[in-house]
Amino acid sequence: MAGALINVPERARRGEIIEIKTLVSHPMETGYRRTQLGAPIPRDIIRTFVCTYNGTEIFRAELHPAIAANPFLVFSTVATESGTLSFQWTGDNGFALTESAAIRVE
Amino acid sequence: MSRLAALLLLALATVASAVAAEIPLAERRSGYELMSRETRAMQDDDAANPATLWVLDGAALWTRKTGAAARACADCHGDARDSMKGVAARHPAFDPVRGRPITLEQRINACRTERQQAPALAWESRELLALAAYVARQSRGMPIDVAVDARTQPFVDAGRATFQRRQGQLNLSCAQCHDEQWGRQLAGNVIPQAHPTGYPLYRLEWQTVGSLQRRFRGCLTGIRAEPYEYGAPELVDLELFLKVRARGMPMDAPAVRP
């Protein structure tokens, strides 16, 4: 099943501001809901998201129960050099997902 | 809040004329046109539309061999981008074996049980929604074109009768909201015309992708009627009637709706 959808421009000019879009498949169960029989539904959310650019952290987010299912995060950075952007989501119940995307800077 | 909404609706319905007139062609609006700029932007960008996750799952399932026959959808149908073009726009379609129209989801399950010899997928399961979303995606931009002929006419009529029949504790028909009061507010929401152009779709309220049958059941609960089961003939006929009512409108599946 599809985990995440990453959108990074394939190539960019040096110094250009690029937009990065990430969409991840996750139910983001708040932990505040109950079943029809009254039993609490345990929390199951993504806690942190980190993006690194050639090993350097450029963006980090903490996620909380009020964030909707399938979190969509958009942020920007300056294209400095060719290489790899890697994305890491970690959360409850041992949720861990890593994706990466290549970028060519000319 | 929902009780307030229901009372408001009741008041509106009482004011409105008793006989439902169908919406003229030039005045038809899909739910897309009635929603906010932000939600429209979310639907238009595949990278932002959460239903894309289901489409990708569907593409993976399309080529996965399954069942006793060890056959994938692709083994018979080939590349879905060609073979499934317009298929969702033509469903519900008449099935000679069952002697009645069946929905896209029922068609997928018929293929599974008969050709792949695999167990049918449950309604609203991730797999069934993913396959339906993937197939429906191939009809994006194509006009809804369900066949109305001697075989399907009785079912279209049955669907129309369901659409116009008052039901539930609030004693409301679908037509009272969606033919007569569309464009007006029901609490915080705009009442749409109920054109099924984008199903299966990602509904923000559901936080997931759902079928048109799920939408029907939500509406029925809203008017305090007991919802029909998933795949019940009443709901399939209603789905067929709505598709006939929306004939010519472009598909935008998998859509995003509030």
Interface residues (C-beta under 8 A of the other chain):
Chain A: M1 A2 L5 N7 K21 L23 S25 P27 M28 A68 A69 N70 F72
Chain B: A47 A48 P50 T52 L53 W54 L56 D57 A60 R126 A130 L204 Q207 T208
